[in-house]
Amino acid sequence: MTPTVVPDAFTAPPRAVDGASAQAVFAALQQRAEALGTTLRTPPPEPTTCCGRGCNGCVWEGFLDAADYWRQEALLQLSD
């Protein structure tokens, strides 16, 4: 009888809401990729030009959108 292999439980991280949670998402998915022997593309860099006034179209909004795109792409790559 062949033993049943149960894949380890992996819960995909949720969408990032700030810089710290984005870095946590990047780290979790990169760690998962390393464990699977896969290489992910480099995550987007955090913005350095925010003025802190809460502008409409803030650079952080663009960064968080890019971080979510990276997360979704990584999850697709890791699910293969």
C-alpha positions in Angstrom: 0.0 0.0 0.0 1.4 3.4 -1.0 1.3 6.0 1.8 -0.8 9.1 1.1 1.1 12.3 0.9 -0.7 15.2 2.5 0.6 18.6 1.3 1.5 21.0 4.0 -1.1 23.5 4.9 -0.4 26.9 3.3 -2.7 29.8 3.7 -2.2 32.6 1.2 -1.6 35.9 2.8 -4.3 38.6 2.3 -3.9 41.8 0.3 -1.5 44.2 1.9 -2.9 47.4 3.4 0.4 49.2 4.2 4.1 48.9 3.8 4.6 46.6 6.7 1.9 44.1 5.6 3.3 44.3 2.0 6.7 43.3 3.3 5.1 40.5 5.3 3.3 39.2 2.1 6.5 39.4 0.1 8.5 37.5 2.8 5.8 34.8 3.2 5.5 34.1 -0.5 9.2 34.2 -1.1 9.7 31.7 1.8 7.0 29.4 0.3 8.7 29.7 -3.2 12.1 28.8 -1.7 10.6 25.8 0.1 9.1 24.6 -3.3 12.4 25.3 -5.2 10.8 28.1 -7.2 12.0 31.6 -7.9 9.7 34.6 -7.9 10.3 37.9 -9.6 11.5 40.7 -7.4 8.6 42.4 -5.5 7.9 46.1 -6.2 10.0 48.6 -4.2 8.3 50.8 -1.6 7.8 54.4 -2.6 10.2 57.0 -1.3 8.5 60.2 -2.5 5.3 60.3 -0.3 4.6 63.7 1.1 2.4 62.4 3.8 -0.6 64.6 3.0 -3.0 61.8 1.9 -3.1 62.9 -1.7 -5.7 61.4 -4.1 -3.6 59.0 -6.1 -0.9 58.7 -3.5 2.2 56.8 -4.4 1.3 54.3 -1.7 -2.0 53.5 -3.5 0.0 52.6 -6.6 2.5 50.6 -4.6 -0.3 48.6 -2.8 -1.9 47.8 -6.2 1.5 46.7 -7.6 2.1 44.6 -4.4 -1.3 42.9 -4.9 -0.6 42.2 -8.5 2.8 40.7 -7.4 1.0 38.6 -4.8 -1.6 37.3 -7.2 1.1 36.4 -9.8 3.2 34.7 -7.1 0.2 32.7 -5.9 -0.5 31.5 -9.5 3.1 30.5 -9.9 3.1 28.7 -6.6 -0.1 26.8 -7.4 1.4 25.1 -10.5 
